């Protein structure tokens, strides 16, 4: 089973993950920031501009 804790930064995703680890034996937590850091280290020679994890390539559209 895969559980994805998706939410805004600062709303408690790591707290939820810690609770799941305690409640479900054998749980593995994969933090996207850790995975992104590992990929960036592995691809160090292909340096590109780092935009940050919380920023996406899209711009929200607001209409009135």
N, C-alpha and C positions, 0 to 999 in steps of 0.2 A: 504494500500500500504506500502511496506517496501522498504526503500532506504538504501543501504549500501555504505558508503564512505570508500573505501579501498585504502590505499596507504602507501608509506614509511613514517617513522617518520619524522616530520619536513616539510612536503609538504603542510600543511594547512587543514588537515581533520577537526579539530575543527572549523576553520573559515567557512568552507563549511557548517558544521552542524548548526552553529549559523545563517547563512544566510537562510538555509532551515526553521529553527524555525520561523524566521520573516516572510518568504514568505508563509508558510503553517500553518494556525491556527490549533491548536490541535496536533502539532507535538511532539513526544516524542523522546528524544535522549538517547540512551543506549550506554555508553562508555564501551568497553570491559575491560579496566583497572579497572573501578569502579566495574564491575560485578565480575572480577577476585578477587579483594580485598574482596568483600563481601563473595564469596565462600571460600576464604582462611580463613577468620575470622570464618565462620560457621564450617569449618573443621579443626579448630585449633589443636584439639587433634590428628589429623592424619598428623602430621608434616612431610613434605618431603622437599627435597632440592628445593629451589626456583631458577629457571633459568632465570627469567625475561620475560616480555611479548614479547619483540622483538626477542627473540631467539626461534627457533623451534627445534624439534628433528631431523630434516633432515640436511644433509650437501649438499650444491650445488655441482653438478658435472660439471667440466669444462674439455672439451676435445679439442684437437687441431688436 
